[in-house]
Amino acid sequence: MDHSQITGLILAGGRGTRMGTVDKGLQLLRGEPLVQHVLNRLAPQVGPLLINANQNLDEYRQFGVPVISDALQGHEGPLAGLQAGLQVCQTEFMATAPCDSPFLPEDLVARLATALLERGADIAVAVTGEGAQRQQHPVFCLLRASLAAHLDHYLREGNRKFALWYASLLVVEVHFEDEHAFLNINTLDELHQQET
């Protein structure tokens, strides 16, 4: 898959409640905002880039990529951010990553794309771990932009959960060995732990 046909969407639209309601994407890690770390890793893997944010929009615009806000009011979660991205996506595919995962794999999008095309799937999503430790990471996904209307309908029904939406689609899971690559930094303590 030609990566220029994939829009990258960084999800920074949450409230950051577990971090004391600070804007997670703008918190510094090793001297750079978290969202900059994600941009640095995601940009080489995709074509156009977008940031989904619902506050501090001017600060996010300083990263040099378009900033879009949720159409749904009230911080309705990552699917609302996904919806906002699909509404402006001009490419056939869209890849997403959260703003608080600065170590995401450098081959994330390529591996998701390979699996999606091989299976003819709607969405490819990252998983880590085995057995009881197996964990799906639904905000690390690659999806077809043609799902926009399907997601609009799902959200209009009042649904907000990834799992339920995924259950209505053909989803392929892609296993990644490095669990640390998918670390979400949710608290200031976790942020400080990653400084070393």
C-alpha positions as CSV (number, residue, x, y, z in Angstrom):
1,M,0.0,0.0,0.0
2,D,1.3,3.4,-1.0
3,H,1.7,5.3,2.3
4,S,0.8,8.6,0.6
5,Q,-2.7,7.1,0.4
6,I,-3.0,6.9,4.2
7,T,-3.9,9.9,6.3
8,G,-2.5,9.8,9.8
9,L,-4.7,11.0,12.6
10,I,-3.4,11.8,16.1
11,L,-6.1,11.6,18.7
12,A,-5.6,14.4,21.3
13,G,-9.2,15.2,22.0
14,G,-9.6,13.8,25.4
15,R,-10.0,15.6,28.7
16,G,-6.9,14.1,30.3
17,T,-8.8,13.5,33.6
18,R,-6.3,10.9,34.9
19,M,-3.5,13.5,34.4
20,G,-5.4,16.1,36.5
21,T,-7.4,17.5,33.5
22,V,-4.2,18.8,31.8
23,D,-3.9,18.5,28.1
24,K,-1.9,15.3,27.7
25,G,-0.6,15.9,24.3
26,L,1.1,19.1,25.3
27,Q,2.9,17.6,28.4
28,L,6.6,17.5,28.0
29,L,8.6,14.3,27.8
30,R,12.4,14.7,27.4
31,G,11.9,18.3,26.5
32,E,9.2,17.8,23.8
33,P,5.4,17.6,23.9
34,L,4.0,14.1,23.8
35,V,2.2,14.9,20.6
36,Q,5.5,15.9,19.0
37,H,6.9,12.4,19.8
38,V,3.9,10.8,18.2
39,L,4.2,13.1,15.1
40,N,7.8,12.2,14.7
41,R,7.1,8.5,14.7
42,L,3.8,8.6,12.6
43,A,4.8,11.1,9.9
44,P,7.2,8.9,8.0
45,Q,4.6,6.1,7.9
46,V,1.7,8.1,6.3
47,G,0.9,10.9,3.8
48,P,-1.2,13.7,5.1
49,L,-1.4,14.3,8.9
50,L,-4.2,15.6,11.2
51,I,-4.5,16.3,14.9
52,N,-7.9,15.9,16.6
53,A,-8.1,18.2,19.5
54,N,-10.9,19.9,21.4
55,Q,-9.0,22.5,23.5
56,N,-5.8,24.5,23.1
57,L,-6.3,24.5,19.4
58,D,-3.8,27.3,18.8
59,E,-1.1,25.4,20.6
60,Y,-1.8,22.3,18.5
61,R,-1.7,24.3,15.3
62,Q,1.9,25.2,16.0
63,F,2.9,21.6,15.1
64,G,2.3,22.5,11.5
65,V,-0.5,20.1,10.6
66,P,-4.3,20.7,10.3
67,V,-6.2,20.5,13.7
68,I,-9.8,19.3,13.7
69,S,-12.3,19.1,16.5
70,D,-15.1,16.7,17.3
71,A,-18.4,17.3,15.6
72,L,-20.0,15.7,18.6
73,Q,-20.1,18.0,21.7
74,G,-18.9,17.0,25.1
75,H,-15.7,15.0,24.7
76,E,-17.4,11.9,23.5
77,G,-14.3,9.8,23.3
78,P,-11.9,8.6,20.6
79,L,-14.6,7.4,18.2
80,A,-15.7,11.0,18.0
81,G,-12.2,12.0,17.0
82,L,-12.1,9.2,14.5
83,Q,-15.4,10.5,13.0
84,A,-13.9,14.1,12.8
85,G,-10.9,12.7,10.9
86,L,-13.0,10.7,8.5
87,Q,-15.1,13.7,7.7
88,V,-12.1,15.5,6.2
89,C,-10.0,12.5,5.1
90,Q,-9.0,12.8,1.4
91,T,-7.2,9.5,1.1
92,E,-8.5,5.9,0.8
93,F,-7.2,4.9,4.3
94,M,-6.7,6.5,7.7
95,A,-4.3,5.4,10.5
96,T,-4.8,6.5,14.0
97,A,-2.7,6.8,17.1
98,P,-3.2,8.5,20.5
99,C,-1.2,11.6,21.5
100,D,0.0,9.9,24.7
101,S,1.9,6.9,23.2
102,P,5.3,8.4,22.3
103,F,7.0,5.0,21.5
104,L,4.6,3.7,18.9
105,P,6.2,1.2,16.4
106,E,8.0,2.6,13.4
107,D,6.4,-0.2,11.3
108,L,2.9,0.2,12.8
109,V,1.1,1.4,9.6
110,A,3.0,-0.9,7.2
111,R,2.1,-4.0,9.2
112,L,-1.5,-3.0,9.7
113,A,-1.8,-2.2,5.9
114,T,-0.4,-5.6,4.9
115,A,-2.9,-7.4,7.1
116,L,-5.8,-5.3,6.0
117,L,-5.1,-5.9,2.3
118,E,-4.4,-9.6,2.7
119,R,-7.7,-10.2,4.5
120,G,-9.8,-7.6,2.6
121,A,-10.7,-6.3,6.1
122,D,-12.4,-3.0,7.0
123,I,-10.0,-2.3,9.9
124,A,-6.7,-3.6,11.1
125,V,-5.9,-3.2,14.8
126,A,-2.8,-3.7,16.9
127,V,-2.7,-6.3,19.7
128,T,0.0,-7.3,22.2
129,G,0.5,-10.2,24.6
130,E,-0.6,-13.8,24.6
131,G,-3.3,-15.7,26.3
132,A,-4.8,-13.9,29.4
133,Q,-2.3,-11.1,28.8
134,R,-3.5,-10.5,25.2
135,Q,-4.7,-6.9,24.7
136,Q,-6.2,-5.2,21.8
137,H,-5.2,-1.5,21.2
138,P,-8.3,-0.1,19.3
139,V,-6.9,3.4,18.9
140,F,-3.9,2.0,17.0
141,C,-5.7,1.1,13.8
142,L,-5.8,1.4,10.1
143,L,-9.3,1.7,8.5
144,R,-10.9,2.4,5.2
145,A,-12.2,6.0,4.8
146,S,-15.3,4.6,3.2
147,L,-16.5,3.6,6.8
148,A,-17.4,7.3,7.5
149,A,-21.1,6.8,7.0
150,H,-21.1,3.6,9.0
151,L,-19.5,5.3,11.9
152,D,-21.8,8.3,11.7
153,H,-24.8,6.0,12.0
154,Y,-23.2,4.1,14.9
155,L,-22.6,7.3,16.8
156,R,-26.0,8.7,16.0
157,E,-27.5,5.7,17.8
158,G,-25.8,6.8,20.9
159,N,-23.0,4.2,20.9
160,R,-19.4,5.2,21.9
161,K,-17.5,1.9,22.4
162,F,-14.9,0.7,20.0
163,A,-15.6,-2.9,20.7
164,L,-19.2,-2.8,19.7
165,W,-18.4,-0.9,16.5
166,Y,-15.6,-3.3,15.7
167,A,-18.0,-6.2,16.2
168,S,-20.1,-5.0,13.2
169,L,-17.1,-4.9,10.9
170,L,-14.5,-7.2,9.4
171,V,-11.5,-6.6,11.7
172,V,-8.1,-8.2,11.4
173,E,-5.8,-8.1,14.4
174,V,-2.0,-7.7,14.0
175,H,0.2,-8.9,16.8
176,F,3.2,-6.8,17.9
177,E,5.8,-8.2,20.3
178,D,6.9,-4.9,21.9
179,E,4.2,-4.1,24.5
180,H,6.1,-1.0,25.6
181,A,5.6,0.5,22.2
182,F,1.9,0.9,23.0
183,L,2.4,2.4,26.4
184,N,-0.2,5.0,27.2
185,I,1.1,7.8,29.5
186,N,-2.0,8.5,31.6
187,T,-0.7,10.2,34.7
188,L,2.0,12.6,35.6
189,D,3.8,9.9,37.6
190,E,3.9,7.7,34.4
191,L,5.2,10.7,32.5
192,H,8.0,11.2,35.0
193,Q,8.9,7.5,34.9
194,Q,9.6,7.8,31.2
195,E,12.1,10.6,31.6
196,T,15.0,8.3,32.3
